[in-house]
Every structure is written in structure tokens, then in C-alpha cells.
Amino acid sequence: QVQVVESGGGLVQPGGSLRLSCVASGNRFSMYVMGWYRQVPGKQRELVASILHRTALTYADSVKGRFTISRDNAKNTAYLQMNNLKPEDTAVYYCGVKFQGSAEPSYWGQGTQVTVSS
């Protein structure tokens, strides 16, 4: 069982920045594919960004150039730096832990609310 805990959400004005953090338990953290997803009411959860290592990254088109995913394996932590936030980025953001070769995450955090509004 992997425990996943997100933090760092909040209210920010358009154009502002936030950094989300995700801590996952276990001694195999470096082997996990860490992903950030988001969901708004009435819509499916969507992938925002994922990382296995520095050269294995994916981003949704809507966040390219504004969001940066990274990880610190020594701290069992993944990050999502979000810059130039827009109102349409408002959502609950979830951290997902996926094993290599799996289609979907096996473990999820509880989610953290990000609200972009003036």
C-alpha cells in the first residue's frame, strides 16, 4: 500500500503561481511514474503532467510552457510548479502513483483545491 498526500493548493489571482507537492510512501519511489491530474465538477479527471525521470515527461497541451513537473527521489516527493495561472486551471488537483507499464495510477491522494480568481 502506498500512501499519497498532496499539499499546496489555494486561491490565487490570474497570472499568479502556486507549487503543489506530493509525498508518496514506500522505498521504491524512484520507480513510480508520478502524475498530476485535475478534475472539475461534471468532467472526467484529466492528466496534467507526469514524470518518471528528467527526460521522461508529459504535459497536457493546455499547460505546456506554464507548468513544470519535477521530483526529488531523496524526499519521495513530486512537485508541480504552476505559473501564469488562468481561471480555467481551477480544479481539484490529484497526485497519482502509477507503476511502469500500467495504464492508470494505482494510488491516489485526497486532492487539493486550486482556485484561480480575481
C-alpha positions in Angstrom: 0.0 0.0 0.0 1.3 3.4 -1.0 0.1 6.5 0.9 -0.1 9.7 -1.1 -0.5 13.1 0.3 -0.8 16.4 -1.7 -0.4 19.9 -0.4 0.0 23.4 -1.8 -3.4 24.3 -3.2 -5.2 27.6 -2.6 -6.7 30.7 -4.1 -4.6 32.8 -6.5 -5.2 35.6 -8.9 -4.9 35.1 -12.6 -1.3 35.3 -13.7 -0.1 34.1 -10.3 1.8 31.0 -9.3 1.4 28.0 -7.0 3.5 25.0 -6.3 1.9 21.7 -5.4 3.7 18.9 -3.6 3.0 15.2 -3.4 4.6 12.8 -1.0 4.3 9.1 -1.6 5.4 6.4 0.9 7.5 3.4 0.1 11.1 2.5 -0.7 10.5 2.2 -4.4 9.6 5.8 -5.1 12.2 6.3 -7.9 10.4 3.6 -9.9 7.0 5.1 -9.7 5.6 7.3 -12.5 4.2 10.3 -10.7 1.4 12.2 -12.2 -0.7 15.2 -11.5 -4.3 15.1 -12.6 -7.2 17.6 -12.2 -10.9 17.4 -12.2 -13.8 19.9 -12.3 -17.4 19.0 -11.4 -19.1 17.2 -14.2 -16.0 16.4 -16.2 -13.6 13.5 -16.2 -10.3 13.6 -14.4 -7.6 14.6 -16.9 -3.8 14.2 -16.9 -1.9 17.5 -16.4 1.6 16.2 -16.3 3.6 13.1 -15.4 7.2 12.2 -14.7 9.3 9.1 -14.5 12.7 10.9 -14.7 14.0 14.1 -16.1 13.8 13.0 -19.7 10.5 11.2 -19.4 7.9 13.9 -19.0 4.5 14.5 -20.4 2.3 17.6 -20.3 -1.2 18.4 -21.4 -1.2 20.9 -24.2 -3.2 23.3 -22.1 -0.4 23.7 -19.6 2.7 23.4 -21.7 5.1 26.4 -21.1 3.3 27.3 -17.9 3.5 24.2 -15.6 6.6 22.3 -14.7 6.7 18.8 -13.1 9.7 17.6 -11.1 10.6 15.1 -8.5 13.1 14.6 -5.6 13.6 10.9 -5.1 15.5 11.5 -1.9 12.4 13.1 -0.4 9.8 10.8 -2.0 8.2 14.0 -3.4 6.9 15.2 -6.7 6.1 18.8 -7.5 4.0 20.8 -9.9 5.1 24.4 -10.4 2.2 26.3 -11.9 2.9 29.7 -13.4 0.7 32.2 -15.2 -2.4 30.6 -13.8 -5.7 31.1 -15.6 -9.3 30.8 -14.4 -9.7 27.6 -16.4 -6.9 26.0 -14.3 -9.4 26.0 -11.4 -9.9 22.4 -10.3 -9.2 19.8 -7.7 -5.7 18.5 -8.4 -4.8 14.9 -7.6 -1.5 13.2 -7.4 -1.4 9.7 -8.8 1.2 6.9 -8.4 1.5 4.6 -11.4 3.7 1.6 -11.8 5.7 1.5 -15.0 3.7 -0.4 -17.7 0.3 0.3 -16.0 -2.3 2.3 -17.9 -3.7 4.1 -14.8 -2.4 5.1 -11.3 -2.9 2.5 -8.6 -2.9 5.0 -5.8 -4.3 8.5 -5.4 -4.0 11.3 -3.0 -7.0 13.1 -1.5 -6.8 16.1 -3.8 -6.1 19.7 -3.3 -8.2 22.6 -4.5 -6.7 25.2 -6.8 -8.9 28.3 -7.4 -7.8 31.0 -9.9 -9.9 34.0 -9.5 -9.7 37.8 -9.1 
